[in-house]
Amino acid sequence: MGKFLDKLFGRTDNSTKNEIRDVQKDNKKLPEIIVAPGSHICEEDWDGENKVYHISFLVNDSFRPAKSHAAEVTALSTYSPGSEYGSEEDDIYICIMIDAGEYDVIDDFKEKGTVEGASYFQKLTGQFLFKARIKYYDSLMYFYALNMCDGFWDYSILAVSYPMEYDGTEDEQKLIKILDQAAESYKEEPIDE
């Protein structure tokens, strides 16, 4: 198994001793975020108003596909380095949320052009309206708000969610960069039926 992880993550013999190093903040142990050298395509088909859209984006190979039983979550990948599949129970994940609990921040933006309570906010142009970082239940969420399926799903986000204990850490910056790369590769294309 160690050689497989070495190949997957491009590590040398010196780095195999600590496959996943635990960091401690506020008495909670968290895994160090490993950024794999490669990525894979995460894709799903989604219904719009009168069309079906093929949605795709690149996800770092440290995140693995997982099934979600929540209707508003699609394209779920969880942080699972070295695993073939992720798990819905993992607390570090990337996904698209459709009509989820982000109404307040998206409504703030539509009404005021900003997002109240966001610890980070940047207005964008094009398919993404803005990107922001907010408290999301007992976690943090960094996300891109988008008008998915040509605006039919106008309360949608491409997001990474992670425990609050990562706040201000190098590992948080790794997660943000992984989501930024996913957003850069995001595509949606109508499918002829």
N, C-alpha and C positions, 0 to 999 in steps of 0.2 A: 504494500500500500504506500509506503514511503517513497518508493521510486516513481510510482504513478503521480503522486502529489508534486514531486520534484519536477517531473516532465510538464505537468499541467501548469505549474506556477513558475517555471524557468529558474528553479533554485539550484544552487551549488551544494556540495556536501556540507559546507559550513552552516547552512541555514536550516538543515533538516532537524536539528535538535529541538527547535521550538516551532513546530508546525503551526500551532495557534497559541500565541502568547496572550495570557489574560492581563488586562489592564484593570486597575482598581480605582474607582472614583466613588466617593460617598458610600463606601462599604459594599458596592455591588461589582462583581466581576463581570467584565465584558470581553468578548473576543476582540483581538486586534483585527482590524479590517485588512484582509489580504486582497490586493488588486491583481487579478490574473492578467497575463500578457495578452490574452485573446478575448474576443467577444463572439456572441452568437445572436442570431436574429430572433426576436420575440415577435410573434405575429398572431393576429386573430381577425376574423371577419365580424363586422358589426353592422346592425341595421340602422340606416338613417331614415329620413322621411319617406322617400320613394326609391331608395337605392340601398344596396349593400356595399359596404366599404371594406377594403383590405387594409388593415392598420399594421404597421411594422416599425420597429426600432431596434437598435443594437443594445444588448445588455452584456456587461462584463461577465466573463465565465465564472466568477466567484458567486454569481447569482444563478440559481437553477429554477427551471419551471416548476410551478406548484399549482394545484387545483384550488380554486376558491369556491365556496358554497354561498358566497354573498353575490346577489344578482348585480350589484352596482360595481363590483370589482372585476376587471378583466386584465388579461396579459400579466398575471401575477408571477413574479419571480422572487424567491427568498434567498437571503444570504446563506449559502450552503457550500462553502469551498470543499472540493474533494468528493462531493456527493453527486449522484446521478440526477436526483430530484430534490426539490425543496419541499417544505412542509407549511401548511397553512398556519401552523402554530408559531412559526418563527417570527421574532419581533423586529427583524430588519428586512424590509422588503421594498421592491419597486413594483408599481402597477399603474394602471389607468383606473381612476375612479370616475364613475359616471353618475351624476346626480347624487353624490355622496354628501357628507356633512360640511362641505366647503361653501355652502350657500352664502353665509354671512360675508366671507372675505371677497367672494366674487361679486356679490351685491354691493359691497363697499366700493369696489373698484368701478363698477358700472355707474354708481351714483356720484362718487367723489373723486374718482381717478387715482385713488390710493387704497391702502389696506390698513385699517386700524389694528393695532396690536401685533403687527408683524415685526419680527426682529430683523428681517431683511425684506426689502421690496425693490423691484426694478421693473418699470414699464417696458414692454417690448412691442415690436411691430410684427405684422405678418400673422401667421396662424396662432402663435402664442400671444395672449393678451399681456401677461406679466409673469414674473417668477417671484416667489416669496418663501419665507420660512416662518412657520407658525407653531405654536403649541397645539398638539393634536391629541386630545385626551391626556394620557400620561406619557406621551412621546413627543418628539419633534418631527415635523414634516417639512421638507423642502420640495417645492413643486412648481410646475409650469401650468398656468391656466390656459385652456384652449377651447375653441369652438369646434368640437369634434363633429365629423361627418357634415362638413360644409355648414356648420352652425346649428344643426338639428339638436345636438347635445351640447348646449352652451354652458352647462355647469360641469365641465369635465376637467380633470387634471392628470398630468403625468407626474408621479410623485415617488419620492423615497421617504420611508418612515423608519425611525430609529429611536432607541431609548434616549431619554434626556441626559443621561450620564455621559453621552458623547459630546455634549455641548462644549464648543470651544477647543476641541481636541484635533489632533492631526487626523485621527480616524474619521471625524465628521467631515473634514475637508476632502478626504478620499471619497466618501459617499456622495458629497456634492458634485465632485468632478465626474463620478460615474454617471450621475443623473444628467449632468450637463451634456455628456457625450451621447446619452440616450436621446435627449431632446434634439441635439444637432442632427441625428439620423432619422428622426421621426418622419414617417410618411403615411398618408392615407390616400387610397386610390379607389374610385368607384369600380365595382365589378359588374360586367355585363351578365345579365341572367337570361 
